[in-house]
């Protein structure tokens, strides 16, 4: 059996209870060493075989999984955040399907949630933004043309940009070309929930300058939109005394 497990955004105590249990029970752990906090490996039992996938190809990862299966061992494939976001898990699952190896997924806390926590931020403020766009800039991994930064920026919703810290000048230009104003609030969150976490509030126009001033070149998320620093949002109706729900009757004004 192979368990795909979300490690969470960084802090070792932000893995789920299920994820921690699976780590403790695993005979083999293959972890994404470039991003997963190595402190999580302290949960591994004595005798567990541990592999760093940052130094491996897909074929090498699959070979370890297949050998573990032949040996009757349980494998945990430990991905950063939640594996469903930029985790490259589908290609692994398809290969396991071909080999008729059973697997399942254990969700984790994504770094975009960790980044919001670091900023005490709510992405979906009433009358400000009710949608969150998660995307990335095209690099060595392309992005479909229909998902360009400009096309998403036209909505002026809250945007969270992964894997793009080295391209912030271009990101700013494309955000502005798509519809965000240069002074639209933005934030850079470096290593959300890690001990060396950094948060920096800026604007769309000063993303690159802010990153340069703080020597941030990777492992950061960019958050774009008025939700970053708005104080003019509407109160939630859900908890308004005049609002009737399934559980209580609202009071007349």
N, C-alpha and C positions, 0 to 999 in steps of 0.2 A: 504494500500500500504506500502511496505517495501522498503526502499532505502539503498543499501549497498554503503557506502561512504568511499573513501580513504582520510584519515586525512592528508596525506603528511608525510614527514620524522620527523617532530618535531616542527619547527617554526610555530606558529599559522597563520602567513600570507602566508604560503605556501600551504594551502588548496586551491582547485580550487574555482572559483567564483560560480560554480554550487553547489559544496559541501557546501560552506558557506550558500547559499540560502536555501538548503535543511535542514541544521541545524536550521536556523532561523524559518523555517516553521514547524518543527517537533513537534508533540504532545508527542512523546516518543523518547528518545535517549538511545541506549545501546552501550556503548563505551568500547573499550579494554583498561582498566585502567592501565594495566601493561606497556603499551608502548605509548598510545596516550597522547599528551600534554593536561592536564586539562584546560589550558587556552582556548581551543577550545570550551569548554562548556559555555563560556561567550556569545557565539552567540545564545544560546538557549533562546527561548521566555519565558516570565513569565508563570508559571503554567506547563511548560514542565516536564514530569516525566523522571528522569535520573537514569540509572542502570549501574553499573560497572561490566562488564562481567568477569573480572579477578576473581571475587568472585562467579561466577555462573557456572553451568554445561550447556551443550548444551540443555538439556531438559528444564532447567529453562529459558534460553534465548528464546527458542521457545514458552514457555508458555506465556511470556510477549508479544511476537509478536502476538500470537493468540488472547490474551485478547484485545490487542490494535485494532486488526482487527474487533473483535466482537463489540467493542465500537465505530467503525467508525473513528479511529484515525490513523494518519500517523506516521510511525516508521522510524527512521534512525539508521542503524547498522553501527557504526563508527569504522572502522579498521585502524590500523597504515599503513603508506606508501600507497601502492596500494594493495587493497584487494586480487588481483589475485596472489600475491606472499606470500606463507606461511600464508594465511589469514583464512584457514579452512572455506571457504565460501560455497564450493560445498555441504557439508553435510547439511548446513542450507537451501540452495536453494532447494535441493531434498525434504526436509521435507515440505517446503512451497508449492512445486509443488503438493505434496500429499494432502495438505489441500486446494489447489486451491486458494492460496493467491498470489496476484500479487507482483512482485518485479522487481527492476532494479538495475543497477550498475553505480556508478559515480567514474571514475578512479581518482587516486591520484598520487602524486610524490613519487616514491619509495625511500627508504633510500639509495639504491645503487646510485641513481642519486644525492641525497644530499651529499653522501660521496665524489663523484667526484667533486662536486662544492666546498666542503670544501678544497680539495687538488688542485683546479684549474687544474683538470686532464681530459684528453680526453682518453677514454678507447680504441678507435679504431684509432690508429696512423698508417698511411700508412707504409707498409714494417715492422712494428713492431707487430701489432695485429689487425685483422679485425673481431674478434669474442669475445664475452663476455660470459663466463660460470657462471651462478648463481647456487650455490649449497650450501650444508650444510654437516656437519659431522653427522654420525648416532649417535643418543643418545637414549633417551627413545622412540623417533619416529624413526623407522628404515629408511634406504635408500636402494633402490633396488641395488642388487649386480652389475648390469650393469652400475650403476652410481657412482662407487667408486671414491674416490679422486684420486687414482692412475691412473685410466683410463682417467679421465679428464686432469690430469697433463701431460699425454703423449703428448697432443696437444701443450702445452706450450703457450696457448692463455692467454688472460686476464681472471682471475678468481676472482669472488666475493663470499666470503664465509660468509653465515649468520649463526646465532644461534650456534656458535662453540667456543666462547671465552674461555670457561672453558677447552677446549681440544687442546690447541695450541701446546703442545709438540708433541702429536700424529699427529696433522695436519702437522707440519713441516716434521716429519718422512715420512709421506705418500706422501706429495708433492715431496720430494726428491726421494723417491722410484719410483715415477711415471715418473719423468723426469726433474723436475725443478732442477737447480743447487742450492746449499746452499746459494750462494751469489745473487740469483735472487732478484731484488727489490720487496719489499712488503710494505704495509701500514696497520696500524690499525686506524680506525676512530671510536671514541667513541661518541655516541649520536649526529650524524650528524645534523647540523642546530639548535640544541638546544643552549641555552645560555651557558651551560657548556661543549660544544663540545671540543673534543681533537683530534688532528691528530698527528700521529707518523710514520715517515718513517723508515723502517728497512729492513731486508732481510728475506728470507724464514727461514734461520737458526736461526734468533734471534726473531722470533715472540713471543715465550713464555717469553723470558727474557724482551722484551720491555713492554709487558703487565704487567708483575710483577713489573717492575720499576715504572710504572705509576698507579699501583693499579687498573688496569682495569680487571674486572672479568665477566662483562656481558654488554649487550646493545652496542655491537661494531660490526663493519664489518671488515673483513680482505680482502685486495685487493692484488692479487698476479700477477706478470708479469712485463715484461720490460717496459710496458706503464707507470708504476708508476714513473719512473725517467729517461726515455730515452731522449737524446738530439740528436739522430742520425736518426730521422725519415725522410721520404721523404716528400717533399712539396705536398699538395693536388693538383691533376690535375684540379679539378673543377674550381679553381680560377686562374689557370696558364694562362698567356697571350697567350700562344701558343695552348691552348686547346679549341677546338670548341664544343659548346653545342647548344641546341635548341634555346637559347636566344642570342647568340653572336658568331661571327666568330673569331677563333684564329688567331693571327698574326704569320707570318712566322718568324723563327729564323733569 
